[in-house]
Structures are given as structure tokens and as C-alpha cells.
Amino acid sequence: MSTGDHTFTVAVAGASGYAGGELLRLLARHPNVEIGAITAHSNAGSRLGDIQPHLHSLRDRILEDTTAANLAGHDVVFLALPHGASAALAEQLPEDTLIIDAGADFRLEEPAQWEKFYQSEHAGTWPYGLPELPGAREALKNTNRIAVPGCYPTSAQLALAPGFAAGLLEPEDVVIVAASGTSGAGKALKPHLLGSEVMGGMSPYGVGGSHRHTPEIEQGLSRTAGEPVTISFTPTLAPMSRGILTTATARVKPGVDAQQLREAWEKMYDDEPYVHLLADGQWPHTKAVQGSNHAIVQLAFDEHAGRVIVVAAIDNLTKGTAGGAVQSMNIALGLAETSGLDMEGMAP
Ligand SMILES: NC(=O)c1ccc[n+]([C@@H]2O[C@H](COP(=O)([O-])OP(=O)(O)OC[C@H]3O[C@@H](n4cnc5c(N)ncnc54)[C@H](OP(=O)(O)O)[C@@H]3O)[C@@H](O)[C@H]2O)c1
């Protein structure tokens, strides 16, 4: 049955934050959505226009408290909250509500990995909202619970999945270095994110395998490869508000050549609405995807090093969070996957 003419009521928890604001920016123009409750924590009671002044059509809406009672009664509830807060709320919401969590609570399969990286009790595992991965769309069609991937994991997996799906890459010695804009760290005030600290320079963080997205990227690439994949992941902070540029490299299996590599990426992405392998010689630029749900990817075979080098660019708040969440919602609700997501990039 097509649900293309149907209107679904949607609530957004964490509407005062960056991810919640981006969700509202996309949902406000979605043809099948009516925005119901919008909730916040310290900003509850405020007018949305005072907190998110770019959301013009919703400026007079009031942010309510983030409680299960305020979120209940909607077809869809988006949770854009600090990790830990979503699991506690989700268990109080009705079974038949489509819950889409932008946080990490339900992304990891292994409780031990969750406990190691998040130092709390594992809440469970929900279908993963990265539709381009093998088997993901089927899982999303049959669920009312979706775990939206982290922003780095979105770009890293989109960069490398075709090579692992085609069995062309060695599963060890995968190196991923990514630069993110500061909105990736959320809106809460932190000294290292002050303009004076960030402008005009770059710095690494979470070095040495300690970043929380490490197990998530390994989990996704291992699922795609059908064998355990080990990565070394280093994130860096770039002086921009939005965007991720990921450079991922992996050793290719003996005998694999440049043409086989290119064909694997073409095969996986040729029919995708939001992931594009660029023309030969053209390299991803974060501005080309800013504000859009598109991811752009390019690869090269470094024959001397025996490695494939893949560069991917996404907007961390769009394809990396809210856009991916809406794309997954569309699939789960039986809508056109691209509904409400036809924004172009915003360069320069
Ligand atoms: N930013 C990104 O690029 C990105 C990408 C992928 C995933 N995510 C995930 O999305 C979630 C939200 O991230 P964000 O960047 O939007 O963070 P943020 O800008 O700091 O926003 C956090 C939101 O959660 C609310 N909140 C804070 N503490 C709370 C609590 N104890 N209980 C309930 N609500 C609380 C805040 O409300 P008040 O402002 O009213 O206090 C705000 O609405 C996180 O889990 C993050 O990992 C973010």
C-alpha cells in the first residue's frame, strides 16, 4: 500500500540542539509530515525562534519539556538527545510509535563494546539507519525502531563499504582520518570549541583508538565484509561549522587492480540517490554537500603502497544525522525514500 498521500505526526525531542534543529529544518518542508511536539531540556518553555532563529516557519512554537507524556500520541518521535537520555525515554513510549534515535544508545550490537566506550549499561540494538549498506533497506522497512548512525561512521562506511562488499580489501590495517566541523560536538558550551580556539587552525582528538565511533565503524564494516575488520580512526576538528571530510585507506587484496576497485564503487553507488562517485580526477569538497543529504566519494589506487585511498564528504548534520534520519523514516513509513530531501548543496 502506498502511503504517499498520508500525513504523519512527528515529534522532535532535543529541538533546541544542533541535530534537533536540523531535523526541524528538514521536517518543516517534508510533504508528508505535520510537526507536533518539539521538546528541550534547559530551554524548555522558550520560543523556538529565540533558540533556532533560522527556523522561520516554526519561530512561534514553544519548546516543551522532554517527557514521554509530551512525546506520546505522535506517529513518529525523533530523539536528538545526549546518549543515555534516549534509552530511558524510548522504553516509556508506545510499541507502535516509530522511534528514530539520532544518539548512540542503540547502535552497537556488543554490550562489551558499549560498556567500554560509553561506560554505562547497554540498552539494546536497533536497525541501523544507513540505507546504502547491504541489507539495510530491508531491515528499515520492517521496523518501528531506528538507530541513526554517527556522523563519522556515516562518512567512513560510505567511503569503504563498496570495497569490503566486493571482497577487494584486507580487513586489517584500515586507516581512517577525518576532519569535522565543530557542530559535530553539539551546541553545549565547551572551551575547546570557542571561536578563538578553533578559527584558523586544526587539531586532533580521541587519538589512539579511543573515539566512541571506532567500534561503530568496525561493526558496520565487519558486517559488510562478512569478517572482522580492524580500523585505526583519528578524528580532527576543522575550522568550519558543518561538514566532514574523511580520508580512508585500506590494503587491497593481491591481484586487485584500479579498474576492479572503481567498478566496485560504481556498482554500489550508481543507483543511489544520495551517494555519488565523482568523475575521475574530481575530489570531494565539503562545501559541495553543505545543507544537502548528498555524500560524495572519490577513490584512487596507490599502487606503490598497495592501498586504496577513498575520500568522502558529507554534511555531518544532514546526511550525517538529520537527513539520514529522515531518509530512514521515509523507508520505514513506506514513503518515497527521497521525500522532503531534495536540497542541493550551498557552495561557496
Ligand atoms: N551534531 C552532530 O553532528 C551529530 C551527528 C550525529 C549524531 N548526533 C547525536 O545527536 C544527539 C544530539 O546531538 P547535538 O549535536 O544536537 O547536541 P546538542 O546541540 O548539545 O543538543 C542536545 C539536545 O539535548 C537536550 N538535552 C541536553 N541534556 C538533556 C537531558 N539530560 N535530557 C534530555 N534532553 C537533554 C538539549 O536541550 P537544551 O538545549 O534545552 O538543554 C538539546 O536539545 C547526540 O546523541 C549526538 O551524538 C549529533
The ligand as an SDF file (V2000), in Angstrom:
LIG
                    3D

 48 52  0  0  0  0  0  0  0  0999 V2000
   25.9110   17.2300   15.9560 N   0  0  0  0  0  0  0  0  0  0  0  0
   26.0870   16.2640   15.0800 C   0  0  0  0  0  0  0  0  0  0  0  0
   26.6900   16.4460   14.0010 O   0  0  0  0  0  0  0  0  0  0  0  0
   25.5440   14.8810   15.3460 C   0  0  0  0  0  0  0  0  0  0  0  0
   25.7140   13.9120   14.3630 C   0  0  0  0  0  0  0  0  0  0  0  0
   25.2210   12.6260   14.5820 C   0  0  0  0  0  0  0  0  0  0  0  0
   24.5970   12.3300   15.7850 C   0  0  0  0  0  0  0  0  0  0  0  0
   24.4680   13.2820   16.7300 N   0  0  0  0  0  0  0  0  0  0  0  0
   23.8330   12.8940   18.0010 C   0  0  0  0  0  0  0  0  0  0  0  0
   22.6090   13.6130   18.1810 O   0  0  0  0  0  0  0  0  0  0  0  0
   22.3940   13.8240   19.5680 C   0  0  0  0  0  0  0  0  0  0  0  0
   22.2040   15.3270   19.7800 C   0  0  0  0  0  0  0  0  0  0  0  0
   23.4140   15.9720   19.4030 O   0  0  0  0  0  0  0  0  0  0  0  0
   23.5190   17.5470   19.1820 P   0  0  0  0  0  0  0  0  0  0  0  0
   24.7670   17.7650   18.4430 O   0  0  0  0  0  0  0  0  0  0  0  0
   22.2400   18.0730   18.6440 O   0  0  0  0  0  0  0  0  0  0  0  0
   23.6980   18.0520   20.6930 O   0  0  0  0  0  0  0  0  0  0  0  0
   23.2770   19.4670   21.2960 P   0  0  0  0  0  0  0  0  0  0  0  0
   23.3540   20.5150   20.2570 O   0  0  0  0  0  0  0  0  0  0  0  0
   24.0910   19.6270   22.5300 O   0  0  0  0  0  0  0  0  0  0  0  0
   21.7400   19.2690   21.7150 O   0  0  0  0  0  0  0  0  0  0  0  0
   21.3870   18.4170   22.7680 C   0  0  0  0  0  0  0  0  0  0  0  0
   19.8740   18.4660   22.9690 C   0  0  0  0  0  0  0  0  0  0  0  0
   19.5240   17.5770   24.0370 O   0  0  0  0  0  0  0  0  0  0  0  0
   18.8980   18.3220   25.0900 C   0  0  0  0  0  0  0  0  0  0  0  0
   19.3630   17.7810   26.3760 N   0  0  0  0  0  0  0  0  0  0  0  0
   20.5420   18.0370   26.9950 C   0  0  0  0  0  0  0  0  0  0  0  0
   20.6160   17.3110   28.1390 N   0  0  0  0  0  0  0  0  0  0  0  0
   19.4720   16.5980   28.2240 C   0  0  0  0  0  0  0  0  0  0  0  0
   18.9480   15.6650   29.1540 C   0  0  0  0  0  0  0  0  0  0  0  0
   19.6400   15.3110   30.2500 N   0  0  0  0  0  0  0  0  0  0  0  0
   17.7330   15.1270   28.9170 N   0  0  0  0  0  0  0  0  0  0  0  0
   17.0180   15.4670   27.8210 C   0  0  0  0  0  0  0  0  0  0  0  0
   17.4660   16.3470   26.9070 N   0  0  0  0  0  0  0  0  0  0  0  0
   18.6730   16.8930   27.0970 C   0  0  0  0  0  0  0  0  0  0  0  0
   19.3070   19.7540   24.8690 C   0  0  0  0  0  0  0  0  0  0  0  0
   18.2960   20.5780   25.4230 O   0  0  0  0  0  0  0  0  0  0  0  0
   18.6120   22.0750   25.9930 P   0  0  0  0  0  0  0  0  0  0  0  0
   19.3630   22.7970   24.9310 O   0  0  0  0  0  0  0  0  0  0  0  0
   17.2410   22.6450   26.1830 O   0  0  0  0  0  0  0  0  0  0  0  0
   19.3640   21.9050   27.2610 O   0  0  0  0  0  0  0  0  0  0  0  0
   19.3580   19.8370   23.3500 C   0  0  0  0  0  0  0  0  0  0  0  0
   18.0680   19.9820   22.8140 O   0  0  0  0  0  0  0  0  0  0  0  0
   23.6230   13.2830   20.3200 C   0  0  0  0  0  0  0  0  0  0  0  0
   23.3590   11.9890   20.7930 O   0  0  0  0  0  0  0  0  0  0  0  0
   24.6820   13.2420   19.2190 C   0  0  0  0  0  0  0  0  0  0  0  0
   25.6690   12.2620   19.4550 O   0  0  0  0  0  0  0  0  0  0  0  0
   24.9080   14.5510   16.5510 C   0  0  0  0  0  0  0  0  0  0  0  0
  1  2  1  0
  2  3  2  0
  2  4  1  0
  4  5  1  0
  4 48  2  0
  5  6  2  0
  6  7  1  0
  7  8  2  0
  8  9  1  0
  8 48  1  0
  9 10  1  0
  9 46  1  0
 10 11  1  0
 11 12  1  0
 11 44  1  0
 12 13  1  0
 13 14  1  0
 14 15  2  0
 14 16  1  0
 14 17  1  0
 17 18  1  0
 18 19  2  0
 18 20  1  0
 18 21  1  0
 21 22  1  0
 22 23  1  0
 23 24  1  0
 23 42  1  0
 24 25  1  0
 25 26  1  0
 25 36  1  0
 26 27  1  0
 26 35  1  0
 27 28  2  0
 28 29  1  0
 29 30  1  0
 29 35  2  0
 30 31  1  0
 30 32  2  0
 32 33  1  0
 33 34  2  0
 34 35  1  0
 36 37  1  0
 36 42  1  0
 37 38  1  0
 38 39  2  0
 38 40  1  0
 38 41  1  0
 42 43  1  0
 44 45  1  0
 44 46  1  0
 46 47  1  0
M  CHG  2   8   1  16  -1
M  END
$$$$
